[in-house]
Amino acid sequence: MILSIESSCDDSSIALTSIDTAKLIYHKKISQELEHSEFGGVVPELASRLHAKALPALLEGAKDYLGSFESLKAVAITNEPGLSVTLNEGVIMAKSVATFLDLPVIPVNHLKGHIYSLFIDKKSYFPLLVILVSGGHTMIIRARSIDNMEILATSLDDSVGEAYDKVAKMLGLGYPGGPIVEKLAKNGNSKRFNFPVPLRNSPLVAFSLSGLKNAVRLEIEKLGGKDALSQKDICDICASFQDTIVAHLSQKLKKILKKEPIKDVALVGGVSANLYIRESLSKLLKEFDKRLSVAPLEFCADNAAMVGRYGVDALGKGLVVEPKNLKVSPTKRLKIGEKL
């Protein structure tokens, strides 16, 4: 089996995956949402301390489940991108376990992990056109294989998930904001507020959410501030904001779909759990005769199961390092044309 560890942001998770069958054997996750909610977002130092407490407990649970770690053949660990202080918590554990058991380490790019959330308990398949929407990233990736992935479009500023959280904070709705905004949008009038679709008249195939976020802020101020908003105001803002997000994603995605012959399209990342976005993009893809794949809802957000599933294919390709050579690569802004 492969022991996999995830600690790139605010979720501590450990999993066990069968190498022969690629089946998920064991998976546990501890979320930090409650601890960060009072701050309206993730506090890196707090997240690091919580990982330091949660990861050893999760590791002990995995060992109790197996009885011993004799069946382990490798340790897969998210080492990029993410928050350096939280990545380090997982990497330190992975190095310790792998060194003690004399096992190779499989470094996992968090973005590739999200792509492999599609393949938990399944055989992987490529090529794929991947729409990745999460709290930290918004991008479109051409994935030809595990080691041949190229970024076709990315965000120039905020990610979709970050925009949801910030709009929720402006409305005083709490954290994480994505699920709350989605729920309230169901009861709102999406045509009431005419928020500008970012980069609508730009030929650039990229995403930008900062202007939309600011437009929402200005509208809230026009209505007298968040404390003056009625429930209807809040629902209408959420619905109009969400509709604009979908319009922005769809407009830029269309430009790529017109050129890309790849038939299979995947929607992954934490925001892919948003059913309105799923349904809207699914309708768009049917217009282009494309097939949409999505991960199970329980594996959309960060988790060690996707890390372990990536690890199975990576191990088969020999994409391993010695524990002493494992390094952390924190968040960096990825550019169009870069390889993952």
Buried (B, 14 or more C-beta within 10 A) or exposed (E): BBBBBBBBBBBBBBBBBBBEEBBBBBBBBBBBEEBBEEEBBBBBEBBBBBBBEBBBEBBEEBBEEBEEBEBBEBBBBBBBBBBBBBBBBBBBBBBEBBBEBEBBBBBBBBBBBBBBBBBBBEEBEBBBBBBBBBBBBBBBBBBEEBEEBBBBBBBBBBBBBBBBBBBBBBBEBBBBBBBBBBEBBEEBBBEBBEBEBBBEEEEEBBBBBBBBBEBBBEBBEEBEEBEEBEEEBBBBBBBBBBBBBBBBBBBBBEBBBEEBEBEBBBBBBBBBBBEBBBEBBBEBBEEBEBEBBBBEEEBBBBBBBBBBBBBBBBBEEEBBBEBEEBEBBBBEEBEBEEEB
